[in-house]
């Protein structure tokens, strides 16, 4: 996980980790995974 602080912010805001999209983001140093967080009305 390249940015654990960002994931903590999402979780503290009530968002759940839905999954990891493998090689979803292209950066200068290559492909990176992206975590997908979601907040569904029924989860609140």
Secondary structure, DSSP 8 states (H G I E B T S, - for coil): ---HHHHHHHHHTT-EEEEEEEEEEEETTEEEEEEEEE--GGG-
